[in-house]
């Protein structure tokens, strides 16, 4: 098994803190404990830059802290999906070498399409089914919650996450851009 680097561990800590702060202080209520969230843009960014393990752990830990802070108790169905969104985003978008300074339109499109897929499946299907299986929640309520959450997470992740990735990639030195004199 490959060891997790110190850089990744630090990224997990910072990403989790940002995830929690955004969820706690910058979320807009929409429907029955469902919010427009901005933390998934940061989760997508960290998953692309630091990989699937970082994405998974930031999603799991960040969502667990958020649930505790809001006083809901741990809502495992949504914690699991937050972890899956982070981990799968990092896996699907693995190989996007943002550190090389070359993201480009192809990378932005790949990030957008990957984000749409992972959020639709996660919030539109997995979270509601887990809500029904774990908590015996009514299907009509949880599917509406999941679709609202998924749609808002797609918009915030694709728009803000793409801007974060683009800004980050612009700060990186492009491969082969330094000439030996």
C-alpha positions, 0 to 999 in steps of 0.5 A: 500500500502506498503511504500518504504523503505529509503534503496530502495529510496537510491538505486533508486537514486544511480541506476538512477545515474549509469544507466545515467552515463553508458548510457551517457559515456559508450555506443557504437553506432551500428545503427540509435540511437541504442547502445550497452548499459551496464546500463541494467546490472546494472538495472537488478542487482538493480531490483533483489536486491531492487525489482520491484519498484526500477527497474521500477523507475531506468529504467524510470528516468534513460532513461529519463535523458539519452534522455535529455542528448543526446538531442533527447527529451523524447523518451517515447516508449523507456523510457516506455520499460526501466521502464518495463524491470526494473519493470518486471525483479524485479517482475520475479526474486522476491524471489531470496534472493541474500542478503542471500548469496546464489545465485548459478547456479539456480539463475544465470540461472533464472536471465539469462532466465528472462533477455532474456524474458523481453528484447526480449519482451520489445525491440523486440515487445513493443518498436517498436510497441510504436514507430509506434503508438506514432511517426509514425516511419517506421516499418522496421527501428524500428523493426531492432532497437528493435532487435539490442537493445534487443540482445545487452541488453540481452548479457550485462545484462546476462553476466555483470548482472550475474557477479554483482549478483554473486559478491554481493552475495559472499559479503553477510553472508550466512544464518545459517553460524554463530554459537553461541559459 
